[in-house]
Amino acid sequence: MNRIFFPLLLLFAQPAVAAECVVLLHGLARTSLSMEFMATRLKIDGFTVVNKNYPSTSATVQELAAEVIPEAISECGPTDRIDFVTHSMGGLLVRQYLKDNHPENLGRVVMMGPPNKGSPIVDEFKDVPGFEFWNGIAGTQLGTGPESVPNTLGAVDFPLGVIAGTRSLVPLFADDFNGPNDGKVSVESTKVEGMSDHITLPVTHTFMMNSGEVYDQVVAFLRNGRFNR
């Protein structure tokens, strides 16, 4: 009897619901490989992870957000809660999407090095031949002017923790910034009205997602809604 009964139970069983799914979004002109360290560590710590790869240089921030975020949410499958962990421009995709869409099971968001007020490097180089070829039209949207995408999205209304870097590997751009920066984005530019917490760490823009210290702070915010001091 049991040989028949238990297979029938398995046949009609509902798929397991993940308690928490974390969507990872890489930055401009990068791929999901840049977030693989973060993805691996999160999986080890028990999170369901969607490390979303997307063609960041192929469309506008608005178009990418409308396509990429719903796909990533769908890839999470049934889950009690969806969090986002982003690097650089990936954070703007989340801001753009959540401006008009709020999943009922939205959890917390952590942004690493987000250009929430734009980057002066874009202001200086967006009209240089080859900039749009390498960075796409989305790259040209990330300046510091009032009409740039970062500066037209407004305040956030979701639990957000922001991690800013203070080390630069690009001394060539040092004169473009006022105050501490990570080589691509200033600490001040990472801030946005409505954020829940903000922390600075001695990491660079390009490699911050591979830092163990950054990872520990990401998990702290996902679990507690605040960074560890």
N, C-alpha and C positions, 0 to 999 in steps of 0.2 A: 504493500500500500504506500509506504513512504517513498519508494522509488518512483512512483507516479506523482505523488502529491507535491514534493519539493520542486521538481522541474516545472510544474504548473505555477507554483508561487513565483518562481524566477521569471516565467514568461509574462505574467501580468504585473510584475513589480514596476513601480514608477522609477524613472531615472533619478539617481541621487542628486540632491540639490547642494551645490557648493555653498559653504557658509560665507565666503568672501572671495571675490575675484578682483585681481589688480590688473588694470590695463596699463601697459607701458607704451609711451609714445616718444620716439626719438626726435632729434632736432633737424634743422635744415641741412640738406645735402648729406645726411647720414642714413644709416639703415638700422634695422633691428639688432644687428650684430653689436652695435655700440651699446646696447642695453642688456647684453647677454649676461654680464656679471650680475647685474641687478636681478634679472629674471631667475638665474640659478639660485641665488641666495634666498629670494622670496619663496621659491618652491621648497627649498630645504626647510624653511621656517613654517611651512604648512599652508601657504597661500596658493590658490589657483591663479595662474598667470596667463595673460594674453600679451605677448610681446609683439605688438602690431608693426608690421613693415608697411610703409606707404611711400609713394613717389612725391617727395616733398617739394621738388623743383618743377612739377608738371602743371601746377594750377595755383589759383589764389588761395589765401588762407581760408576764405569763406567757402570755396568749393571743396577744399580738402576736408574741412571740419564737417561739412554736410555729408560727405561720403565716408570718411574714415571712422569717425566716432560711432555711428550706428553699426558699422561692420564689426568694430571691436566689441561693442556691447553684445551683439548677437553671438560672437564667438565665445563669450563668457558662458553662454548657456544658462540654464536655471541657476540662480544664485540669490542669496539673501541680500547681498550688498556688493556694489561695484565701486571700487576706488580707482583713482588715476594717479600715476606717477610719471612725470614728464621731464624732458630735458629741452631747454631752450625754446625753440618755436613750437614744440609739442604742447607747451603750456598755453599758447595763444589759440591753438585749435580747440582746446578744452574750454577756454573762456568764450570763444566764438560760439561753440555749440551750446554750452550751458546758459548762454544769454537768453535763448528762446526755448530751450528744452531742458527739462529736469526729470531724469529717470526717478521713479518712485523709490527705487532701492539705492539711490546715490549715497555713497559713503563720504570719504574724505579725499582730498586732492593734495599731492605734494609736487611742487614745481622746483626743478633744479636749474638755476641760472636763466630764468625766464626774462625776456626783454619786455617786461610789462609796461615800460614807458619808452620802448624803442632803443635803438643803438646808434650812437653817432658815427660808427663805422659805415653804416648804411647811408647816412646822410652824405658822407664824404666820397663814397665809392660807387653809389648806385648808378651814376651816369657814366662811369668809366667803361669803355668797351670791354665786353667779356663778363662783366659782373652778372648781368641777367642770365647769360648763357650758363654760368656755373651755379648760380643761386636761384634761378627761376623767378617768375613774377612775384611769388610769395616773398622772396628775399628782398625785393624792392619795396615791399609794403611795411618793412620793420624799422623805419626811421623814427626820429624823435619829434617830428612835426605834429601839429594838432590834427591833421587829417590822416595820419598813419593808422594802420589797423590797431596797434596796441592802445593808442590814445583815443580811440572812438568806441571802445568796448565798455567803458564805464566800470563801476565798482563790481566786485564779486559778491554773490549772495549764497555761497556754499563754504563749507569748512576747508580752508586753504592754508597750508604751510609752505613757506618759501625758503629755499636754501640758496644763499648767494656766496660766490667765491671771491677770494681776495688776492689771488695770485695770478700773474700774467706770464704767459710764454711768448708774448708778442710785444717787445719793447717798442717796436715801430709805431704802435698805436697809442703809446702812453700819453701823448699830448692831446689825444681826442677825448680824454676823460677828466672829469673833475672828481677827485676823491678815489677811494679804493674801487677796484674792479677785477674782473677775472680774465681780462684780455679781450673780451667781446662785449660784455655787458657790465655796467657799473652797479655797485651795490644799491645805490639809490634807485636805479631804473628797474630793479627786480621787484620793488615794492608796488603794491596796488591797494587801493582803498577797499576795506572790507575783509582783508586777509586776517586769519586767526592768529598766526604766529610767523616770525621771521628770524632767521639765524644766519650768521656769517661763519664760513669755515675757510681755512687756508688751502683752497683747492683752485684749479684752473677750470675755465669754461669747457675746454675740449675733453678733459678726462675726469671731471668730477663724478660722473656716474659710476666710475670704477673704484671709488674711494670707499674703504671700509667704514670710515668715520661718517661719510655721507649716508651710506646704507643704514647704519645704526640710527641715524636721525630720521630717515625715511620711515623706518619701522616704528620708531617711537611716536611719530605723528599719526601714522595709520592706526595704531593701537590706542593711543591716549588723547589724540587731538592737540598735542603740544610737543615741542622739542625738549630734549633733555638739556639742562643747563649744568 
